Amino acid sequence: MSNAHSIPFRAILRHVLLIAGAALMLAPFIWMISTASKPQTEIFSSELHLIPHQFALAENLREAFAKANLLRFLLNGVIVTVSIFVLQVMVALPAAYALAKLRFLGRETLFALVLFGILIPPQATAIPVFLLLHKAGLLDSYAALVLPFTISVFGIFLMRQFFKTVPDDLVDAARMDGISEFGIVWRVMLPAAIPAVTAFGIFSVVAHWNDYFWPLIVLNSEQLRTPPLAVAHFRNNEAGTSYGPLMAAAMVIIAPLVIAFLFAQRRFIEGITLTGIK
């Protein structure tokens, strides 16, 4: 009898905790949208309210686009994140396939090094990479933003975990058909790994779209600025205390990430679930 009553209570408690956690995570975004929708007088008003008495979102967006070249900054973000993701997939898939399906001496040691590489923060290698790019004359360019991130140890790990779930019979059948190992990677494993690739794509795009540290170091030109640098520049030079246009600019900057996740969330969840099977 006690068990029958305890199950609904646990379910209620679980939902309460999930709702509270979701509200905590969504609070900054709700406040951002609220501030972006308010005129300046309401933002500095002593009265606290989320819903504006007078909606000024259109005016704040118009002012944000007038003061900063947001479309150019968004384009830079798309170029950088897509380039990084494509190159990471081109490296991660063959490496993950070798670690998952090929038998060779030292395979487990190499995989252990991949896991160790996940523990190294990018800031630890920032100075050597910066000096290397300086010697190569690549600073203040798209190459400086893309090349240091072409190898993703997390991507190799995620793809390897997914490839472990693919039956060996499928790979053997492809070999019997005369397909080369690289052919198997791109013609057999890649179509099967679309959920994992989508999940990794979300992680990669979000991480590099929001990256502030590395672009701040390697860029000088305003036309190459990525979205986080654009918001910081807008805050320091253009917006000042105009928090309405500033929050409107921030809302525009994060909108592509939200839209991308909403479209890819089913594949994302599927990919994360499947990569955790083995």
VMD Tcl script that draws the C-alpha trace (Angstrom):
set ca {
  {0.00 0.00 0.00}
  {2.83 2.36 0.89}
  {4.54 1.59 -2.42}
  {1.38 2.52 -4.33}
  {1.37 5.93 -2.63}
  {5.13 6.51 -2.89}
  {5.29 6.15 -6.68}
  {3.04 9.15 -7.46}
  {4.94 11.24 -4.89}
  {8.27 10.42 -6.51}
  {6.84 11.25 -9.92}
  {5.53 14.60 -8.66}
  {8.84 15.38 -6.98}
  {10.72 14.49 -10.17}
  {8.53 16.76 -12.29}
  {8.80 19.61 -9.78}
  {12.60 19.36 -9.82}
  {12.67 19.20 -13.64}
  {10.37 22.22 -13.95}
  {12.45 24.15 -11.41}
  {15.65 23.29 -13.28}
  {14.12 24.27 -16.62}
  {12.89 27.57 -15.18}
  {16.36 28.30 -13.80}
  {17.97 27.61 -17.19}
  {15.38 29.61 -19.12}
  {15.36 32.62 -16.77}
  {18.28 34.50 -18.45}
  {16.72 34.01 -21.90}
  {13.31 35.16 -20.69}
  {14.91 38.23 -19.11}
  {16.84 38.93 -22.31}
  {13.69 38.80 -24.45}
  {11.85 40.93 -21.91}
  {14.58 43.57 -21.86}
  {14.84 43.56 -25.66}
  {11.10 44.26 -25.83}
  {11.14 47.23 -23.47}
  {11.78 50.91 -24.17}
  {14.65 52.57 -22.32}
  {12.36 54.18 -19.74}
  {10.93 50.83 -18.63}
  {14.34 49.13 -18.45}
  {15.57 51.64 -15.85}
  {12.25 51.80 -14.06}
  {12.19 50.81 -10.37}
  {9.14 48.66 -11.07}
  {10.07 45.05 -11.90}
  {7.95 43.39 -14.60}
  {8.64 40.88 -17.37}
  {5.88 41.90 -19.78}
  {6.52 45.40 -21.17}
  {3.81 48.02 -20.88}
  {4.92 49.30 -24.28}
  {6.52 46.86 -26.74}
  {9.66 48.28 -28.34}
  {11.22 45.12 -29.80}
  {11.03 46.35 -33.39}
  {12.64 49.68 -32.48}
  {15.43 47.98 -30.51}
  {16.12 45.53 -33.35}
  {16.20 48.36 -35.87}
  {18.65 50.31 -33.70}
  {20.82 47.22 -33.17}
  {21.10 46.55 -36.90}
  {21.77 50.24 -37.55}
  {24.61 50.49 -35.05}
  {26.35 47.17 -35.82}
  {26.76 45.03 -38.93}
  {25.01 42.04 -37.34}
  {24.41 40.26 -40.64}
  {28.14 40.26 -41.38}
  {28.92 38.93 -37.90}
  {26.31 36.20 -38.31}
  {27.80 35.27 -41.69}
  {31.24 35.04 -40.09}
  {29.83 32.72 -37.44}
  {28.26 30.48 -40.08}
  {31.46 30.34 -42.16}
  {33.65 29.50 -39.17}
  {31.38 26.97 -37.47}
  {30.43 25.12 -40.67}
  {34.07 24.97 -41.84}
  {35.22 23.63 -38.49}
  {32.45 21.04 -38.37}
  {33.08 19.75 -41.91}
  {36.81 19.40 -41.31}
  {36.23 17.75 -37.92}
  {33.93 15.17 -39.51}
  {36.45 14.49 -42.29}
  {39.08 13.70 -39.64}
  {36.91 12.10 -36.95}
  {35.09 9.51 -39.08}
  {38.15 7.70 -40.51}
  {39.93 7.87 -37.13}
  {36.88 6.55 -35.27}
  {36.39 3.79 -37.83}
  {39.99 2.65 -37.40}
  {39.66 2.62 -33.61}
  {36.33 0.76 -33.71}
  {36.59 -1.71 -36.61}
  {40.25 -2.23 -37.54}
  {42.53 -4.51 -35.55}
  {46.11 -3.30 -35.22}
  {48.84 -3.14 -32.60}
  {48.41 -0.25 -30.19}
  {44.75 0.43 -30.96}
  {43.71 0.57 -27.30}
  {46.70 2.77 -26.46}
  {45.70 5.21 -29.18}
  {42.14 5.26 -27.87}
  {43.47 5.95 -24.37}
  {45.39 8.92 -25.79}
  {42.18 10.16 -27.40}
  {40.46 10.02 -24.01}
  {43.41 11.81 -22.45}
  {43.16 14.51 -25.11}
  {39.60 15.28 -24.02}
  {40.97 16.34 -20.63}
  {43.30 19.00 -22.10}
  {41.60 22.44 -22.22}
  {42.17 24.47 -25.39}
  {43.57 27.33 -23.32}
  {46.54 25.12 -22.37}
  {47.74 25.01 -25.99}
  {46.69 28.54 -26.96}
  {50.16 30.12 -26.81}
  {51.98 27.48 -28.93}
  {49.18 27.50 -31.51}
  {49.16 31.30 -31.59}
  {52.92 31.39 -32.19}
  {52.59 28.75 -34.92}
  {49.91 30.78 -36.71}
  {52.02 33.92 -36.33}
  {55.02 32.22 -37.95}
  {52.78 30.98 -40.76}
  {51.30 34.45 -41.30}
  {47.75 33.23 -40.71}
  {46.68 35.53 -37.90}
  {43.63 37.75 -38.46}
  {42.07 35.38 -40.99}
  {39.41 32.69 -41.24}
  {42.21 30.11 -41.26}
  {43.29 31.22 -37.78}
  {39.75 30.60 -36.53}
  {39.29 27.23 -38.26}
  {42.58 25.31 -38.50}
  {43.32 24.88 -34.74}
  {40.02 23.01 -34.30}
  {40.08 20.65 -37.29}
  {40.86 17.67 -35.02}
  {38.26 17.03 -32.33}
  {39.16 14.28 -29.88}
  {35.62 14.42 -28.54}
  {34.31 13.87 -32.07}
  {36.60 10.86 -32.53}
  {35.42 9.43 -29.21}
  {31.73 9.99 -29.99}
  {31.98 8.48 -33.48}
  {34.01 5.53 -32.21}
  {31.36 4.76 -29.60}
  {28.68 4.82 -32.28}
  {30.68 2.66 -34.71}
  {31.03 0.03 -31.99}
  {27.24 -0.45 -32.23}
  {27.39 -1.11 -36.00}
  {27.45 -4.90 -36.70}
  {30.76 -6.25 -38.00}
  {28.76 -8.26 -40.56}
  {27.85 -5.02 -42.33}
  {31.52 -4.06 -42.63}
  {32.50 -7.58 -43.76}
  {29.78 -7.55 -46.41}
  {31.09 -4.24 -47.74}
  {34.61 -5.67 -47.92}
  {33.34 -8.71 -49.81}
  {31.75 -6.32 -52.33}
  {35.21 -4.88 -52.98}
  {34.72 -1.55 -51.20}
  {37.93 -0.06 -49.81}
  {38.29 0.89 -46.16}
  {37.85 4.59 -46.98}
  {34.88 3.66 -49.12}
  {33.34 1.84 -46.17}
  {33.79 4.94 -44.01}
  {31.98 7.28 -46.39}
  {29.52 4.95 -48.14}
  {28.53 2.61 -45.30}
  {29.43 4.07 -41.90}
  {28.57 7.71 -42.56}
  {24.93 7.07 -43.60}
  {24.51 4.84 -40.53}
  {26.09 7.46 -38.27}
  {23.86 10.41 -39.19}
  {22.34 10.61 -35.66}
  {25.81 10.64 -34.07}
  {27.10 13.16 -36.61}
  {24.09 15.39 -35.88}
  {24.67 15.15 -32.13}
  {28.33 15.99 -32.59}
  {27.37 18.83 -34.94}
  {25.23 20.43 -32.23}
  {28.09 20.24 -29.73}
  {30.64 21.56 -32.24}
  {28.54 24.41 -33.64}
  {27.41 25.63 -30.21}
  {30.97 25.50 -28.81}
  {32.57 27.43 -31.67}
  {29.67 29.82 -32.26}
  {29.95 30.88 -28.61}
  {33.76 30.87 -28.49}
  {34.99 34.25 -27.26}
  {38.52 33.42 -26.09}
  {40.21 32.31 -29.32}
  {38.75 34.88 -31.77}
  {39.65 37.63 -29.28}
  {43.30 36.54 -29.47}
  {43.77 35.99 -33.20}
  {41.54 38.68 -34.77}
  {42.10 42.39 -35.29}
  {39.84 43.14 -38.26}
  {36.27 44.14 -37.50}
  {34.93 42.44 -40.65}
  {36.11 39.02 -39.37}
  {34.54 39.25 -35.92}
  {32.46 36.30 -34.77}
  {29.10 36.70 -32.96}
  {30.46 36.79 -29.35}
  {33.04 39.43 -30.30}
  {30.31 41.35 -32.09}
  {28.16 41.50 -28.96}
  {31.14 42.58 -26.85}
  {32.04 45.27 -29.40}
  {28.42 46.41 -29.53}
  {28.32 46.61 -25.73}
  {31.55 48.59 -25.43}
  {31.40 50.94 -28.40}
  {27.82 51.24 -29.63}
  {25.20 50.37 -27.06}
  {26.72 51.84 -23.90}
  {23.81 51.85 -21.48}
  {21.23 51.17 -24.22}
  {20.36 47.75 -22.92}
  {17.31 47.36 -25.15}
  {19.30 47.31 -28.43}
  {22.07 45.33 -26.70}
  {19.66 42.56 -25.65}
  {18.06 42.67 -29.10}
  {21.50 42.12 -30.66}
  {22.18 39.23 -28.26}
  {18.81 37.72 -29.16}
  {19.67 37.87 -32.87}
  {23.06 36.24 -32.21}
  {21.67 33.22 -30.33}
  {18.60 32.75 -32.55}
  {20.43 30.54 -35.13}
  {21.55 28.14 -32.39}
  {18.04 27.80 -31.00}
  {16.57 27.21 -34.46}
  {19.26 24.66 -35.35}
  {18.67 22.70 -32.16}
  {14.89 22.69 -32.59}
  {15.29 21.20 -36.06}
  {17.93 18.65 -34.99}
  {16.76 17.72 -31.50}
  {15.31 14.31 -32.45}
  {18.53 13.25 -34.20}
  {20.55 14.78 -31.36}
  {18.80 12.72 -28.68}
  {18.97 9.60 -30.86}
  {22.68 10.08 -31.45}
  {23.51 10.59 -27.78}
  {21.42 7.54 -26.83}
  {23.04 5.25 -29.40}
  {26.60 6.35 -28.61}
  {26.06 5.33 -25.01}
  {25.06 1.73 -25.78}
  {28.66 0.44 -25.80}
}
mol new
graphics top color blue
foreach p $ca { graphics top sphere $p radius 0.5 }
foreach p [lrange $ca 0 end-1] q [lrange $ca 1 end] { graphics top cylinder $p $q radius 0.2 }
display resetview
